[in-house]
Amino acid sequence: MTITTRLIAVRKHLSLSQRAMAQHVGVSANTWNSYETKNEAPNSGVLTRLADEGIDIHWLLTGLGSMLRTDKTSAQSQGFAELKPLPISHETLEHNGFVLIPRYDVRAAAGAGSLVEDHTLIGSVAFSREWLHRALRANPADLLVIEAKGDSMTGMVEDGDIMLIDTSEPKVRGSGIYVFLVDGLLLVKHLRIRVDGALELTGTGEEALHPEVISRDDLDRVTIIGRAIWRASRT
């Protein structure tokens, strides 16, 4: 049973149409329809409302256990934010189509640069394997997660953003947001190759008006780590 079929089961349990269900949990009809057709997990607001209905969120996300919580009254009074997280094993994640992407203790500076002294693995982030292939067209084996810092990329990359980096092509292919090393400094910038072969580094705001240029003869100073293909911002 996929998360799609579990969401359909929840809606039928509540005896609601798709449109009524969407209104009930505070999303558009199209958004709820995508939950039932694209095997995507709902956002935290939807999960909160379902928890208030007594739905076991651990079951909804993993398929383990039963649909209904045994402590429905407690769930309604506490809300989703107060529910204690349940540990999920690596085997359970794999069984439900998730893959763990390594997260490293390095922060790519959207600004003046951060000296890279150590690449320490500090954990991992779970992603749907099917979503990575379908939506991002990425091979999980080529991905890593790091954090951005600084504000020179505001509007593109925010301070504290978690970035998913595709390391499969360590070259600039077309314009895009890349993580790279320049003289030992780790940066995240919008890069593009100019007609003359030089590399243009662009931020936002004032930096967008005055991009830094690395000449073709100096490109050996630059090591491309990978391209940022997804990011998550703090709310």
N, C-alpha and C positions, 0 to 999 in steps of 0.2 A: 504494500500500500504506500503510495507516494503522498507528499504533503498536499498535493492537489486533491486526491481522493479523500483525505482526512478533512480538508476544508469543506468539501461538498457534504461530507457526513455531518459536520458541525452545522452547516446551514439547514440541512434537512432535519436535524435534531431540534433546531429552533423553529422549524416550520415556516421558513421565510423564502421568498423569491430572491433571485440574485439582486434585483434593484432594492428590495426592502432590506436585504442583508447589508448591502453597501451603505444605505442610510443608517442602519442600526450601529455600524462600527465606524462611521464617519469618513468614508471614502467615496469616490465616484463609482458609478456602475461599471465603467470601463476598467477601473483599477481592480474591483472585485472580480470581474470577469477574467482578468489576467491572472489572478490568484488561482482560479479554477482551471485555467488552460495552459499556463506556462510553468507550472511547478516551481513557483517562487514563494518564498516565505513573506508573510505580511510584516509591516513595520511595527515598531514598539507600541504605537497608539492602538492599532488594531488588536495586538496581543493583549493589551491591557483590558480592552472591552470584552474580549473573549474570556479572559481570566475572571472578570466580574460576572460572567454567565456561568461560572463553574467549570469551564473547560480546562483540562489539564494541559498546560502549555508544553510541558516536557513531552507528553504524548503527541501533541500537535507537531512539534518540530522533529521528533525522532521516530515516532511510531511505537515507542515502548510504553507499556502500561495501558491505561484505559482512558477513554475520552473524557470522562467526568472526574473531577476532583472529589475526594471524599470529604474535604473540608470546605465546601462551597461557601458557607456563611463567612468563614474566615477570609476567603479569597475576595468576597465582595466588600468586606470592610477594610481590607488592607490595600487592595489594588495590586497591579502587576509589579510595580517598582519595589514593593516590600517582600515579594516572594523570593525565597532563598534559591540561588542557582543550584542546579543539580549537575553533578559531574557526569560527563559523557566520555566514554572510552574511545580510543582510536579505532577500535574494531567497529563500534557502533556508528561512528562518523563515516567510515568507509562503506559500511553496509547500506547507509542511507545516501550514498553518492557524494559525500564530502571529501575534500582533500585538504591537508594541512600545508599551508605555505609558510616557510620560515621567516621569522621577523628578526632583524638585526639591530643591535644597539648603536646605530649610526644615524645621524640626522643630516639630511642634505640641506644646505643653507640656501634659502631663497633670498640671498643678500650677499654679504662680503665673502662668505666661504667658511667652511668648518674643516679644521685640520683632522685628517683621518689617522688615528693612532691605533685603533683596535676595532675589529669587526667581530663583535661578540653576539652569538646567537642567544636571544633572550626569550624565545618562545615561538609560537606559531599562530596563524589566523586561519580559521576554517572557511573554505569557499565551496560552493557547489561545483563539482567537476563539470557537470553538464552546462552550467551557466558560463564557466570560464571558456569552454569550447564554443558555445553558441553565441554568446554576447560579445566576448572579447577575442575570440579566435586565438586563444593562447594555450600553450602547453604548460601544465602545472609545473613540470620539471624545470622550466626556464624562469620561474617567477620567484620574487622575494619581496618582502615588505619592509619599508623603512619610514621614518617620520621626517616631515619637513619642518624647518624653523625659519623665522624671519618674515618680513612683510613686503619685500620688494616684488613679490609675485601675486599680491592681493588681487583677487578676481580670477586668477588661474589656479594658484596653489596658496592656501592659507597657512598661517603659522599653526603647527600642531597637526596638520593633516597627515593621515596615514596613507601612504602611496603604495600601489602595487606596481612593481617594476618588472618589465619584460626584458630579460638579458639575452634573448635569443639572437639579436642582431646588434652587436656592439659597434654600430656605425650610425651616422645620421642619414636616415633615408626619408627625405621630405622634411617639412617643418613639423615640430612637435615639442612636447615638454620632455626633456631628458635629464637624467642624473649622470653626472660625469665628474672626473677628476681633472683639475688644472694645477700643476705644480704642488700636488699633495693636498689641495683643498677640494672638498666635496661640495658640489653645487647642484642646484636644480634651476634650470632656466629654459625658456623657449629658444630652441636652436633652429637655425636653417643654414643651408649651404648657399652661398652667393654664387653668381655666375662666374666670378673670378676665382672660385675655389676656396675663398675665405669662409670662416665660420662666424656667424653673427649670433651673439648672445643677447637676448631681450628679456626685460622684466615688464612690469606694468607701471603706470604713473609716469614719473619723470624718466625712469629707465627706458620706457618705450620710445621716448623721444631721442634718447642718446644711447643706442645699443653699443655694446662692446664688440669689437671685431678682432678675431684672431686670424692672422694672415695664413695663407696656404703654407708658407715656409715654416710656420710655428705650430702646425697641427700636431706635431709629435709631442707637444706638451699636454695634449688632451687625451684622456682615456674615457671612452664612453662606457658607463656601467650598464645602462639600459634606458628604455623609454617608459615613462609613466603612462599606464593604460587605464588606471582607475584610481580614485582617491575617495577617502571618507573624511568629512569635516566634523569638528566638534559642534554641538548645538549650543 
